[in-house]
Every structure is written in structure tokens, then in C-alpha cells.
Amino acid sequence: MNLKRLTLLLTITLSSVGILHARDCKDDSTYLAMRADMVYAFNKGDSARFFASVTRLEDYLLSQDDLHLYYTQRCNEIVFLMNAQKIFEAYIKALDLSKELRERGLNKEMYMAVNMMGHIHRYCGNHEAAKKAFNEVIRLMEEEGYYESMPPIYMNIVNVEMEDSPEEALDMLNKAAEIARQYAPDRVFDIESRRLLSYYNLGDMKHFAEGYKSYKEGVDSGRTSVSGRIIEIYHQAYLGNLDSAIQMAKDSLGDDADEIIINLYKNAGRWKETWEAQRHQMDRHDSINSIILQNNMKGIEDELRLYEVERKANSEKLIGMIVIIVFLVLLICAISYITFTRRLHMKQLKKAYERALESDKMKTAFIRNVSHEVRTPLNIIAGFAQIISDSGIQIGEAELKEMSQMVMKNTNIITNHFDELIELSLNEHTDEVPNIESVDINQLLEQVTGDFSGFVNKDVEVRLESSLPEAFSISTNRKMIARMINLLLDNANKNTTAGHITLKASAKDNQLTLAVEDSGIGIDAKEAEHIFERFVKLDNFKEGLGLGLTLCRMLARRLNGNVRLDTSYAGPGARFVISLPIQNL
């Protein structure tokens, strides 16, 4: 949250607390005139006029013995300094306020000083210290029974948690709403409206849309919310008008737009723009931090000179100088912490950006994989072609036959790779099943296993076991079923060096089941779904692109069926099952 916006919210909160727990000043014309002058100077950022007017107001409140409103104005001084980015001076005044309240025994007002320290910690990037301070404020308010003023403090915690943990922010909103319903009903609408921002940041668009309807009903009934502009911006993005939402943020929120724009791009999945917006925000924050550091260093130098003069006049002032030096070290640590936190956040954002580019990296890996899987068999074919074409090499008939088989095998490998790629691309963009015809399943299975027998490993036997009636036929696409079986047989052959590959067929309850069993290395049950993802190979040394099972499932689903790994199969090896509905022309 931008500091200027924070200070305006804080001023409203403090004024409300003062009115709730102090005397009624609405008819005190002197108080109202002084306060109006102070507020005007505050909003204009006029330092000279503000401190003159707030001092007059404080003196008047002391004369009226209204300590609560007096310390409220002391808090407004701290807020003004924070707004002017003079964190060092604000911190000193917060310490003075806390000390004075303790010395006077004003425990009922102690929450004010703790609240100020919470905002200072948050501005310096120390979120844990800020949350600790705000929780302490809530504890102090509970002790004194200030329940009606607790919802804004919960909202302070929400503003911190929203950046670190949106889920925790929702919990805090629930607590704020619960207390507000009982003690401050006029705050409920604003709290519930703030909840919409949490839903959007969490990506919970269902609850965001539902909540927006309730929010609009409240607005139509005359209610308002501090978060109204942001809610409308997020709603535009929810409707798909992202560019319009971003322009609205820039036009209506000013510097506050940075964080909102980052959320808009992030929820839209536009990670490149998210990265650029985050860098822009970080650059702006770096510039602001530099100004703050200069202002604070100047304040520290002024304080050190003051204490040096006082030390010469009174040796007891030496203690004060030590306090300032210690604070200087703490401030440097705080600035270092901010820098460290920013770098850590940048690293986290970079990781998120890298994950967003995962698909691009997958494309690169895919190209590399295709290159390897195609180049290897091409090299083998080229090598044998050179040997055969060399007239100086005597080649026997058996060797020539073996070379011919190797050339055919590797040619088939390349063809299968490109077939898988083309088929995957074609099947991915259509659900239509062409060329429905009556297919004799037993005849098809015999043909497929017969053709495949010539490509299996040396010590592997291909078997066919069918319990289907003779001439059993269904209405389907012959090529697609043959392709699915070939893909499963090929997968089994890659993982089976000895034993058998068995194709089984059965029919029950209007369902055709085709199962491919092998005696190979088997597959862990926890990989049952992972293996059907694209480019997944459990053994990278096995040939193939990792698309066979993906294509097989895609074809099965186009035929209104499915293919799965039978995790109950006792083995050895693996068992894949194709299930298809039995239909007739």
C-alpha cells in the first residue's frame, strides 16, 4: 500500500477512536475550527502550518483536560512525518509517546503508541514486527473494552497479511467482520467489500463474482467502501477487460496502481508483464528508499549535533547520544533488511516467472528430444548405406540381410516418431470420429499381432488370446483401434527384453476390453497417470518421444472409451487396458 493512502486511512481511524472514547466535541466551535485548520494543513502536506496548527490544537485539548484527543493529535504528528517519509523522526516521536503514556500511567491510551509502531515497522518492511504490534493493540483494546474500534486494527493486519498470506488475511477479515457486526455495524460493509480483494488475490473467482453482486447491492443502497475503486478494477479484469482494468488503475489510483497492476497481470497469467510491472515497482521503491535514507540520515546527523552540544553542557546527555547511535545501527539494519527482503522477493518472483516459462522450456526440450530420437536412427541408416554402397567391402548374404533389417527397423522408428507427432496434432484439435465401419475384432487383432511379430525383441514372444465369438464385430474406426494396439505393443516391447507380450480380448456388459500384458520391468502404481502426460519417459535411455501413451488415450477417448494402467496387475511386467463401448451399425 502506498504511504499516502495509508496515512489517510489511519487519520480516519484515529479520529473515530477519539470520538468514541472522549467527550463529545461536535458542538465545540473552537475545537472544530482548530481541527479543520490542522486537517487542511495535513492534506496539503504543509509542514510549517501543520505543526503550528496541531500544536495549538494540542494545547487547547490539554487546557480542556481531554487527554484522549490530545494523544490522538500526537499520533497525527507521527502519521504526518510518515507521510513525509521522515521515518526516523516518526520513530522518535512514537518512542516519546510510548514513554510518556507509561510514565503517566495512561494504560487505556497505550494502544495508540503501539499502533504507531506497527505502521512504522510495516513501512520499513518488517511485517512480522508490524503484525506483532497490531496484535498487541487488539489485546490492549480487549482489556479496555474498546471493541467498536478493533475492526480497523484487524484491517491493518489484513493489509500486511494480504502481501504475505492471503489465506491468513481472510481469517483476519472474518474476525473483523464478527466484531463489527456486534459492536460497529457501520463498518461491516467496508470489511465485507475488502474481502473481495482477498478472493481476487487468491484467484477464487467464484467467490469474487458472488461477493461482487452483494457489493453492488450495497452500493445501490447508498453504502460506500474504501476498496470500491479497486473492486471495480478487479471486476473489469474478471469480465475479461484486462487492458481497461489496468487503465482504470492508472487513472484512479496513481502510485497505488503498481501493486494492483501486478495482481491483474498475475491473475491473468501474463507473467512477462507481471515481471516488468514488478521491476517498475521495485525501481520506484528504490528511488523512494533512497530519498527516505537521505532524509533519515540528515535527521540522524541533526540529532547527533544536538546531543553533542548538550553533552558539552551536561555530561548526562551522553546517554542520549548512545541511544541515537544504537538507533542508527538499528536503522541501518532495517534498511539492510529492506534491501535483503526486496532481493529475496525478486528471487521469488524470478522463480515464478521461470515457472511461467516452463512451457517454452518444454518446447525446447521437445525439439532437443526429437533431434536426438531422429538423428540416432538416421545415423544408423546412413552408416549402413555407406557400407552397402562401398564396392570395396565384401558383404555376405546374412550380413546384408541383417543390415537391411536394421535399416528397416530404424526407418520404422523415424516414421513412428513423425506419425505420433502428426497424429497428436491432428487428434488434439478434433473430436470427430471419421470412417465408422463394421470391424471384425478377431481378424483385426490377428493382423496387428502378426505384423508386429517381426519387430519384437529377439527373446520375446507375441501372443493373442481372445474370448470373443467368431466374427465378432462392432461399429468403430478400424485404423484408430489398430493404432492404439500398436502403440501399446510398442510400449511393451520397449520395456520387455525376454518373455512374452500378450494381447487379450474380451467383451462384457456391452463393453469391449483389449488388454496388453508384458513380462517386462513393470510400472510403479504411483506413475499410473503421470505416464499418460506428454513427453513423459520413466527411463530417458529408452527410445521414443514419450507421446505413445498420450496419443493412445487421446484416440480411445475419441472413440468414447479410455485406456489405463491396471495397477492391480500382479505382474511381472505391466498391463494396459483399453475399454470401448460396443456399438453396431
C-alpha positions as CSV (number, residue, x, y, z in Angstrom):
1,M,0.0,0.0,0.0
2,N,1.2,3.5,-0.9
3,L,2.1,5.5,2.2
4,K,-0.1,8.5,1.4
5,R,-3.1,6.2,1.2
6,L,-2.1,4.6,4.5
7,T,-1.9,7.9,6.3
8,L,-5.4,8.9,5.2
9,L,-6.9,5.7,6.4
10,L,-5.0,6.0,9.7
11,T,-6.2,9.5,10.3
12,I,-9.8,8.5,9.9
13,T,-9.3,5.5,12.2
14,L,-7.8,7.6,15.0
15,S,-10.4,10.3,14.7
16,S,-13.1,7.7,15.1
17,V,-11.4,6.2,18.2
18,G,-11.2,9.7,19.7
19,I,-14.9,10.5,19.2
20,L,-15.9,7.1,20.6
21,H,-13.9,7.3,23.8
22,A,-13.7,11.0,24.6
23,R,-16.0,13.9,25.2
24,D,-18.4,15.0,22.5
25,C,-16.7,17.9,20.7
26,K,-19.2,18.3,17.8
27,D,-20.6,21.5,19.4
28,D,-17.2,22.9,20.4
29,S,-16.7,25.6,17.8
30,T,-13.1,26.3,19.0
31,Y,-12.1,22.7,18.7
32,L,-13.8,22.2,15.3
33,A,-12.1,25.3,13.9
34,M,-8.6,24.3,15.1
35,R,-9.1,20.7,13.9
36,A,-10.3,21.9,10.5
37,D,-7.2,24.1,10.1
38,M,-5.0,21.1,11.1
39,V,-6.7,18.7,8.7
40,Y,-6.3,21.3,5.9
41,A,-2.6,21.6,6.5
42,F,-2.3,17.8,6.8
43,N,-4.0,17.2,3.5
44,K,-1.9,19.8,1.8
45,G,1.3,18.5,3.3
46,D,2.2,21.9,4.6
47,S,4.7,21.1,7.3
48,A,5.0,24.6,8.8
49,R,1.3,25.2,9.0
50,F,0.5,21.6,10.2
51,F,2.9,21.6,13.2
52,A,1.8,25.1,14.2
53,S,-1.9,24.2,14.0
54,V,-1.6,20.8,15.6
55,T,0.4,22.4,18.5
56,R,-2.3,24.9,19.0
57,L,-4.9,22.2,19.0
58,E,-2.9,20.1,21.5
59,D,-2.5,23.0,23.9
60,Y,-6.2,23.6,23.7
61,L,-7.1,19.9,24.4
62,L,-4.7,19.9,27.4
63,S,-6.4,23.0,28.7
64,Q,-9.7,21.1,28.4
65,D,-8.2,18.1,30.1
66,D,-9.1,15.9,27.1
67,L,-6.1,13.6,27.1
68,H,-7.5,11.1,24.7
69,L,-8.0,13.6,21.9
70,Y,-4.6,15.2,22.8
71,Y,-2.8,11.9,22.3
72,T,-4.8,11.4,19.1
73,Q,-3.2,14.6,17.7
74,R,0.2,13.3,18.9
75,C,-0.4,10.3,16.7
76,N,-1.4,12.5,13.8
77,E,2.0,14.2,14.1
78,I,3.7,10.7,13.7
79,V,1.4,10.0,10.7
80,F,2.3,13.3,9.1
81,L,6.0,12.5,9.4
82,M,5.5,9.1,7.9
83,N,3.6,10.7,5.0
84,A,6.6,13.0,4.5
85,Q,8.9,9.9,4.5
86,K,10.7,11.0,7.7
87,I,10.7,7.7,9.3
88,F,13.4,8.4,11.8
89,E,11.6,11.4,13.2
90,A,8.3,9.4,13.3
91,Y,10.1,6.6,15.2
92,I,11.5,9.0,17.8
93,K,8.0,10.6,18.3
94,A,6.5,7.1,18.7
95,L,9.1,6.2,21.3
96,D,8.4,9.5,23.2
97,L,4.7,8.9,23.0
98,S,5.1,5.4,24.4
99,K,7.4,6.6,27.2
100,E,5.1,9.4,28.2
101,L,2.0,7.2,28.3
102,R,3.8,4.7,30.5
103,E,5.1,7.4,32.8
104,R,1.7,8.9,33.2
105,G,0.1,5.5,33.7
106,L,-2.3,6.0,30.8
107,N,-2.8,2.4,30.1
108,K,-6.1,3.0,28.3
109,E,-4.3,5.0,25.6
110,M,-1.2,2.8,25.3
111,Y,-2.6,1.1,22.3
112,M,-2.1,4.4,20.3
113,A,1.7,4.2,20.6
114,V,1.8,0.5,19.8
115,N,-0.4,1.1,16.8
116,M,2.0,3.8,15.5
117,M,5.0,1.4,16.0
118,G,3.1,-1.2,14.0
119,H,2.7,1.2,11.0
120,I,6.4,2.2,11.2
121,H,7.5,-1.4,11.2
122,R,5.3,-2.1,8.2
123,Y,6.6,0.8,6.3
124,C,10.2,-0.4,6.9
125,G,9.3,-3.9,5.5
126,N,9.3,-5.7,8.9
127,H,6.0,-7.4,8.5
128,E,6.4,-9.8,11.5
129,A,7.1,-6.9,13.9
130,A,4.1,-5.0,12.4
131,K,1.7,-7.9,12.9
132,K,3.1,-8.4,16.4
133,A,2.4,-4.7,17.2
134,F,-1.1,-4.8,15.7
135,N,-2.0,-7.9,17.7
136,E,-0.8,-6.2,20.8
137,V,-3.1,-3.3,20.0
138,I,-6.0,-5.7,19.8
139,R,-5.0,-7.2,23.2
140,L,-4.9,-3.8,24.8
141,M,-8.2,-2.8,23.3
142,E,-9.8,-6.0,24.6
143,E,-8.6,-5.3,28.1
144,E,-10.1,-1.8,28.0
145,G,-13.3,-2.9,26.2
146,Y,-12.7,-0.8,23.0
147,Y,-14.4,-3.5,20.8
148,E,-16.0,-1.0,18.5
149,S,-12.6,0.3,17.5
150,M,-11.0,-3.1,16.9
151,P,-12.1,-3.8,13.3
152,P,-9.8,-1.1,11.8
153,I,-6.8,-2.7,13.7
154,Y,-7.8,-6.1,12.3
155,M,-7.8,-4.4,8.9
156,N,-4.2,-3.2,9.5
157,I,-3.3,-6.9,10.0
158,V,-5.2,-7.8,6.8
159,N,-3.2,-5.2,4.8
160,V,0.0,-6.9,6.0
161,E,-1.2,-10.5,5.6
162,M,-2.5,-9.7,2.1
163,E,1.0,-9.4,0.9
164,D,2.4,-12.4,2.8
165,S,-0.6,-14.8,3.1
166,P,-4.0,-14.1,1.5
167,E,-5.4,-17.1,3.4
168,E,-4.5,-15.5,6.8
169,A,-5.9,-12.2,5.5
170,L,-9.3,-13.9,5.1
171,D,-9.2,-15.2,8.6
172,M,-8.5,-11.7,9.9
173,L,-11.3,-10.4,7.8
174,N,-13.7,-12.9,9.4
175,K,-12.6,-11.8,12.9
176,A,-13.0,-8.1,11.9
177,A,-16.5,-8.8,10.5
178,E,-17.6,-10.8,13.5
179,I,-16.6,-7.9,15.9
180,A,-18.0,-5.3,13.6
181,R,-21.4,-7.0,13.4
182,Q,-21.7,-6.9,17.2
183,Y,-20.1,-3.6,18.1
184,A,-19.7,-1.4,14.9
185,P,-22.3,-2.4,12.3
186,D,-21.5,0.6,10.1
187,R,-18.1,-1.0,9.4
188,V,-19.4,-4.3,8.2
189,F,-20.0,-3.3,4.6
190,D,-16.4,-2.0,4.2
191,I,-15.0,-5.1,5.7
192,E,-17.0,-7.4,3.5
193,S,-16.1,-5.4,0.5
194,R,-12.4,-5.7,1.4
195,R,-12.9,-9.5,1.4
196,L,-13.4,-9.3,-2.4
197,L,-9.8,-8.2,-2.8
198,S,-8.7,-11.3,-0.9
199,Y,-10.7,-13.6,-3.1
200,Y,-9.3,-12.0,-6.3
201,N,-5.7,-12.2,-5.0
202,L,-6.3,-15.9,-4.2
203,G,-7.7,-16.5,-7.6
204,D,-11.1,-17.5,-6.2
205,M,-13.1,-16.0,-9.0
206,K,-16.3,-17.9,-8.0
207,H,-16.5,-16.2,-4.6
208,F,-15.3,-12.9,-6.1
209,A,-18.2,-12.9,-8.5
210,E,-20.7,-13.8,-5.8
211,G,-19.4,-11.2,-3.5
212,Y,-19.4,-8.5,-6.2
213,K,-23.2,-9.0,-6.5
214,S,-23.6,-8.3,-2.8
215,Y,-21.3,-5.4,-3.0
216,K,-23.2,-3.8,-5.9
217,E,-26.4,-4.2,-3.9
218,G,-24.9,-2.4,-1.0
219,V,-23.6,0.4,-3.3
220,D,-27.0,0.8,-4.8
221,S,-28.5,1.1,-1.3
222,G,-26.1,4.1,-0.7
223,R,-23.2,2.4,1.1
224,T,-19.6,3.1,0.3
225,S,-16.3,1.2,0.7
226,V,-12.7,2.4,0.8
227,S,-11.9,-0.5,-1.5
228,G,-14.6,0.4,-4.1
229,R,-12.3,1.7,-6.8
230,I,-10.1,-1.4,-6.6
231,I,-13.1,-3.8,-6.6
232,E,-14.4,-2.2,-9.8
233,I,-10.9,-2.5,-11.4
234,Y,-10.7,-6.2,-10.5
235,H,-14.3,-6.7,-11.7
236,Q,-13.3,-5.3,-15.1
237,A,-10.4,-7.8,-15.2
238,Y,-12.8,-10.6,-14.1
239,L,-15.0,-9.7,-17.1
240,G,-12.0,-10.1,-19.4
241,N,-11.4,-6.4,-19.9
242,L,-7.8,-6.6,-18.6
243,D,-6.4,-3.6,-20.5
244,S,-9.4,-1.5,-19.5
245,A,-8.9,-2.5,-15.8
246,I,-5.2,-1.6,-16.0
247,Q,-6.0,1.8,-17.5
248,M,-8.6,2.4,-14.7
249,A,-6.0,1.6,-12.1
250,K,-3.5,4.1,-13.6
251,D,-6.2,6.8,-13.9
252,S,-7.8,6.5,-10.5
253,L,-5.1,5.1,-8.2
254,G,-1.9,6.9,-9.1
255,D,1.1,5.4,-7.4
256,D,-1.2,2.9,-5.7
257,A,-1.8,1.3,-9.1
258,D,1.5,-0.5,-9.1
259,E,0.5,-3.4,-6.7
260,I,-2.9,-3.6,-8.3
261,I,-1.5,-3.9,-11.8
262,I,0.9,-6.6,-10.7
263,N,-2.1,-8.6,-9.3
264,L,-4.1,-8.1,-12.5
265,Y,-1.3,-9.4,-14.7
266,K,-0.5,-12.3,-12.3
267,N,-4.1,-13.5,-12.2
268,A,-4.3,-13.2,-16.0
269,G,-1.3,-15.5,-16.3
270,R,0.7,-12.8,-18.2
271,W,4.0,-13.4,-16.4
272,K,6.1,-11.3,-18.6
273,E,4.1,-8.2,-17.9
274,T,4.0,-9.2,-14.2
275,W,7.8,-9.3,-14.1
276,E,8.0,-5.9,-15.8
277,A,5.4,-4.3,-13.5
278,Q,7.3,-5.7,-10.5
279,R,10.6,-4.3,-11.7
280,H,8.9,-0.9,-12.2
281,Q,7.6,-1.0,-8.7
282,M,11.0,-2.1,-7.3
283,D,12.7,0.7,-9.2
284,R,10.3,3.3,-7.8
285,H,10.6,1.9,-4.3
286,D,14.4,2.0,-4.6
287,S,14.1,5.7,-5.5
288,I,11.8,6.3,-2.6
289,N,14.0,4.4,-0.2
290,S,17.0,6.5,-1.3
291,I,15.1,9.7,-0.5
292,I,14.0,8.3,2.8
293,L,17.5,7.2,3.7
294,Q,18.8,10.7,2.8
295,N,16.1,12.3,4.9
296,N,16.7,10.0,7.8
297,M,20.4,10.3,7.7
298,K,20.1,14.1,7.8
299,G,17.7,13.7,10.8
300,I,20.3,11.5,12.5
301,E,23.1,14.0,11.8
302,D,20.9,16.8,13.2
303,E,20.2,14.7,16.3
304,L,23.9,13.9,16.8
305,R,24.9,17.5,16.6
306,L,22.2,18.4,19.1
307,Y,23.3,15.8,21.5
308,E,27.0,16.8,21.0
309,V,26.1,20.4,22.1
310,E,24.1,19.1,25.0
311,R,26.9,16.7,26.1
312,K,29.3,19.6,26.4
313,A,26.8,21.4,28.6
314,N,25.8,18.3,30.6
315,S,27.6,15.0,30.7
316,E,24.3,13.2,31.3
317,K,23.3,13.9,27.7
318,L,25.9,11.3,26.7
319,I,23.4,8.6,27.4
320,G,21.1,10.1,24.8
321,M,23.9,10.1,22.2
322,I,24.4,6.4,22.8
323,V,20.7,5.8,22.3
324,I,20.9,7.7,19.0
325,I,24.0,5.7,17.9
326,V,22.2,2.5,18.7
327,F,19.2,3.6,16.7
328,L,21.5,4.5,13.8
329,V,22.7,0.9,13.8
330,L,19.2,-0.4,14.0
331,L,18.1,1.9,11.2
332,I,21.0,0.7,9.0
333,C,20.0,-2.9,9.9
334,A,16.4,-2.0,9.0
335,I,17.4,-0.6,5.6
336,S,19.6,-3.6,5.0
337,Y,16.7,-5.8,5.9
338,I,14.5,-4.0,3.4
339,T,17.2,-4.5,0.7
340,F,17.6,-8.1,1.6
341,T,13.8,-8.7,1.6
342,R,13.5,-6.9,-1.8
343,R,16.2,-9.1,-3.3
344,L,14.5,-12.2,-1.8
345,H,11.2,-11.1,-3.2
346,M,12.8,-10.6,-6.6
347,K,14.3,-14.1,-6.5
348,Q,10.8,-15.5,-5.6
349,L,9.3,-13.5,-8.5
350,K,12.0,-14.7,-10.8
351,K,11.1,-18.3,-9.8
352,A,7.5,-17.6,-10.6
353,Y,8.5,-16.1,-13.9
354,E,10.6,-19.2,-14.7
355,R,7.7,-21.4,-13.9
356,A,5.6,-19.4,-16.3
357,L,8.2,-20.0,-19.0
358,E,8.1,-23.7,-18.3
359,S,6.0,-24.4,-21.4
360,D,8.6,-22.6,-23.5
361,K,11.3,-24.7,-21.9
362,M,9.3,-27.8,-22.6
363,K,9.2,-26.8,-26.3
364,T,12.9,-26.5,-26.3
365,A,13.4,-29.8,-24.5
366,F,10.9,-31.4,-27.0
367,I,12.9,-30.1,-30.0
368,R,16.1,-31.4,-28.4
369,N,14.5,-34.8,-27.8
370,V,13.1,-35.1,-31.3
371,S,16.5,-34.1,-32.7
372,H,18.2,-36.9,-30.7
373,E,15.5,-39.5,-31.4
374,V,15.6,-38.8,-35.1
375,R,19.3,-38.3,-35.6
376,T,20.3,-41.6,-34.0
377,P,18.3,-43.9,-36.4
378,L,19.3,-41.6,-39.3
379,N,23.0,-42.0,-38.5
380,I,22.5,-45.8,-38.4
381,I,20.7,-45.8,-41.7
382,A,23.4,-43.5,-43.2
383,G,26.1,-45.8,-41.9
384,F,24.7,-48.9,-43.4
385,A,24.0,-47.1,-46.7
386,Q,27.7,-46.1,-46.9
387,I,28.8,-49.7,-46.2
388,I,26.4,-51.1,-48.8
389,S,27.4,-48.6,-51.4
390,D,31.2,-49.2,-50.9
391,S,32.2,-51.5,-53.7
392,G,35.4,-52.4,-51.9
393,I,33.6,-54.1,-49.0
394,Q,32.6,-57.7,-49.4
395,I,29.3,-58.3,-47.7
396,G,27.8,-61.7,-47.1
397,E,24.1,-62.5,-47.7
398,A,23.5,-62.9,-43.9
399,E,25.2,-59.6,-43.1
400,L,23.3,-57.9,-45.9
401,K,20.0,-59.3,-44.6
402,E,20.9,-58.1,-41.1
403,M,21.8,-54.6,-42.4
404,S,18.6,-54.5,-44.4
405,Q,16.6,-55.3,-41.2
406,M,18.4,-52.7,-39.2
407,V,17.7,-50.1,-41.9
408,M,14.0,-51.1,-42.0
409,K,13.8,-51.0,-38.2
410,N,15.3,-47.5,-37.9
411,T,13.2,-46.3,-40.8
412,N,10.2,-47.6,-39.0
413,I,11.4,-45.8,-35.8
414,I,11.6,-42.4,-37.6
415,T,8.3,-43.0,-39.3
416,N,6.6,-43.8,-36.0
417,H,8.0,-40.7,-34.3
418,F,6.6,-38.4,-37.0
419,D,3.4,-40.4,-37.1
420,E,3.0,-39.8,-33.4
421,L,3.6,-36.1,-33.7
422,I,1.3,-35.7,-36.7
423,E,-1.4,-37.8,-35.1
424,L,-1.2,-36.0,-31.8
425,S,-1.6,-32.7,-33.5
426,L,-4.5,-33.8,-35.6
427,N,-6.3,-35.6,-32.8
428,E,-5.8,-32.7,-30.4
429,H,-7.9,-30.3,-32.4
430,T,-10.9,-32.6,-33.3
431,D,-13.4,-34.8,-31.5
432,E,-14.9,-36.1,-34.7
433,V,-14.5,-39.9,-35.4
434,P,-14.4,-40.4,-39.2
435,N,-14.9,-43.6,-41.2
436,I,-17.2,-45.6,-38.8
437,E,-17.5,-49.1,-40.2
438,S,-18.2,-52.6,-39.0
439,V,-14.9,-54.1,-37.8
440,D,-14.2,-57.8,-37.2
441,I,-12.2,-57.5,-34.0
442,N,-10.6,-61.0,-34.0
443,Q,-9.5,-60.5,-37.6
444,L,-8.0,-57.1,-36.8
445,L,-6.2,-58.4,-33.7
446,E,-4.6,-61.3,-35.7
447,Q,-3.5,-58.9,-38.4
448,V,-1.9,-56.4,-35.9
449,T,-0.1,-59.1,-33.8
450,G,1.1,-60.8,-37.0
451,D,2.5,-57.6,-38.4
452,F,4.1,-56.7,-35.1
453,S,5.8,-60.1,-34.5
454,G,8.5,-59.1,-36.9
455,F,9.5,-56.1,-34.8
456,V,9.7,-57.6,-31.3
457,N,12.9,-58.2,-29.4
458,K,14.7,-61.4,-30.0
459,D,13.7,-63.3,-26.9
460,V,10.1,-62.0,-26.7
461,E,7.0,-64.0,-27.9
462,V,3.9,-62.2,-29.1
463,R,0.7,-63.9,-28.0
464,L,-3.0,-63.4,-28.8
465,E,-5.7,-64.6,-26.5
466,S,-9.3,-63.8,-27.4
467,S,-12.5,-65.0,-25.8
468,L,-14.6,-63.1,-28.4
469,P,-17.1,-65.1,-30.5
470,E,-16.0,-65.8,-34.1
471,A,-16.8,-62.9,-36.5
472,F,-17.4,-60.6,-33.5
473,S,-17.8,-57.1,-35.0
474,I,-18.5,-53.6,-33.7
475,S,-19.0,-50.2,-35.3
476,T,-15.9,-48.2,-34.9
477,N,-12.8,-46.9,-36.7
478,R,-10.5,-49.7,-37.7
479,K,-7.4,-47.6,-38.1
480,M,-7.7,-46.0,-34.7
481,I,-8.1,-49.3,-32.9
482,A,-5.2,-50.8,-34.8
483,R,-3.1,-47.7,-33.9
484,M,-4.0,-47.9,-30.2
485,I,-3.0,-51.6,-30.0
486,N,0.3,-50.9,-31.9
487,L,1.1,-48.1,-29.5
488,L,0.6,-50.4,-26.5
489,L,2.5,-53.3,-28.1
490,D,5.4,-51.0,-29.0
491,N,5.4,-49.6,-25.4
492,A,5.5,-53.2,-24.0
493,N,8.3,-54.2,-26.4
494,K,10.5,-51.2,-25.3
495,N,10.2,-52.5,-21.7
496,T,10.4,-56.2,-22.3
497,T,13.7,-57.9,-23.2
498,A,12.6,-61.5,-22.6
499,G,9.4,-63.4,-22.0
500,H,6.1,-62.5,-23.7
501,I,3.8,-59.8,-24.8
502,T,0.2,-60.9,-24.7
503,L,-2.8,-59.2,-26.3
504,K,-6.1,-60.3,-24.7
505,A,-9.7,-59.5,-25.9
506,S,-13.0,-60.0,-24.1
507,A,-16.5,-58.5,-24.0
508,K,-18.8,-58.0,-21.1
509,D,-21.8,-55.7,-20.3
510,N,-21.7,-54.0,-23.7
511,Q,-18.0,-53.2,-23.2
512,L,-15.1,-54.4,-25.3
513,T,-11.8,-54.8,-23.4
514,L,-8.5,-55.1,-25.1
515,A,-5.5,-55.7,-22.7
516,V,-1.8,-55.7,-23.4
517,E,0.3,-57.6,-20.9
518,D,4.0,-58.0,-20.8
519,S,6.7,-59.6,-18.6
520,G,8.9,-56.6,-18.6
521,I,10.2,-54.2,-15.9
522,G,6.7,-53.0,-14.8
523,I,5.5,-49.6,-13.8
524,D,5.1,-48.2,-10.3
525,A,1.4,-47.6,-9.4
526,K,2.1,-44.0,-8.4
527,E,3.0,-43.3,-12.0
528,A,-0.3,-44.6,-13.3
529,E,-1.5,-41.2,-14.6
530,H,1.9,-39.4,-14.9
531,I,2.9,-41.8,-17.8
532,F,0.0,-40.5,-19.9
533,E,1.3,-37.0,-19.9
534,R,3.1,-35.6,-22.9
535,F,6.8,-36.2,-23.3
536,V,7.0,-38.4,-20.1
537,K,9.5,-41.2,-20.2
538,L,10.3,-43.0,-16.9
539,D,13.6,-44.2,-18.5
540,N,15.3,-41.5,-20.6
541,F,17.5,-44.1,-22.1
542,K,14.6,-45.8,-23.8
543,E,13.8,-44.8,-27.4
544,G,10.8,-42.7,-28.2
545,L,9.4,-39.2,-27.6
546,G,7.1,-40.0,-24.7
547,L,4.0,-39.5,-26.7
548,G,2.8,-43.0,-27.4
549,L,0.6,-43.4,-24.3
550,T,-0.7,-39.8,-24.6
551,L,-1.8,-40.5,-28.2
552,C,-3.3,-43.9,-27.2
553,R,-5.5,-42.3,-24.6
554,M,-6.5,-39.5,-26.9
555,L,-7.6,-42.0,-29.6
556,A,-9.5,-44.1,-27.0
557,R,-11.4,-41.0,-25.8
558,R,-12.3,-40.0,-29.3
559,L,-14.0,-43.4,-29.6
560,N,-15.8,-42.7,-26.3
561,G,-13.6,-45.1,-24.4
562,N,-10.5,-45.0,-22.3
563,V,-7.1,-46.6,-21.7
564,R,-5.5,-47.0,-18.3
565,L,-2.7,-48.8,-16.4
566,D,-4.1,-51.8,-14.4
567,T,-2.5,-51.1,-11.0
568,S,-4.0,-54.3,-9.6
569,Y,-2.0,-56.4,-12.1
570,A,0.3,-58.8,-10.1
571,G,2.9,-59.0,-12.8
572,P,5.7,-59.5,-13.6
573,G,5.5,-56.6,-16.0
574,A,2.6,-54.3,-16.7
575,R,-0.9,-54.5,-18.0
576,F,-2.6,-51.7,-20.1
577,V,-6.4,-51.9,-20.7
578,I,-8.4,-50.3,-23.5
579,S,-12.2,-50.1,-22.8
580,L,-14.5,-49.3,-25.7
581,P,-18.3,-49.3,-25.9
582,I,-19.8,-51.9,-28.2
583,Q,-21.9,-50.3,-30.9
584,N,-23.4,-51.7,-34.1
585,L,-24.4,-50.1,-37.4
